[in-house]
Amino acid sequence: MPSSSRLLFIPALVGLLYACVQLALEWSGGGVQSHHLLNRADMPAISNWLGLLTLPAVGLAFGWRARRLGGVTRAMWAGLIVSFLYGTAMATGFKLGAGAITQALFLGLFGLAILAPVYRAECIAGFVAGMAFTFGGVLPLIVALVFAGLSAAVRFGARALWRRSRRPA
């Protein structure tokens, strides 16, 4: 089993390496991109350089969760891989101009947030990593955090309401 500090920092280093590769590819291809919020030119643009902060941060969150659980579990790997594939599918749909697919996947996030614990670090990390090559490291993190908040509110709020309704009067 890896040491506690390795479990914590290796995912962060992987996130940093991932961001560096993405930025090197962009820079060699004509320059580092910026993306407008909501894909509207009248909204502020966010540079992909910020991925140097966000991708290691989600890696660090993944490492904290793994350390707390005593290692990377099968459930963590599953959450990471499935959310990576979901984010990649959304980003690919957008890149190919398949707006209907991208929109359907985006709307599907609402259902997933209600049914699955997408607030977990592995889900956020996988989703952000899957979308990073298309959108950088910031916009996917914003989307992931919105749906993570929704997921946590539904899961923990519903539990609290259920417990409260089951108490004797």
LINRA-V776666 format. One record per run of one state. SS is the DSSP state (~ for helix, > for strand, _ for the rest). FROM is the first residue (numbers start at 1). LEN is the number of residues. If there is no record, write none. Layout:
<<SS;FROM;LEN> <SS;FROM;LEN>>
//
This chain:
<<_;1;3> <~;4;25> <_;29;5> <>;34;3> <~;37;3> <_;40;5> <>;45;3> <~;48;22> <_;70;4> <~;74;22> <_;96;3> <~;99;17> <_;116;5> <~;121;15> <_;136;3> <~;139;28> <_;167;3>>
//
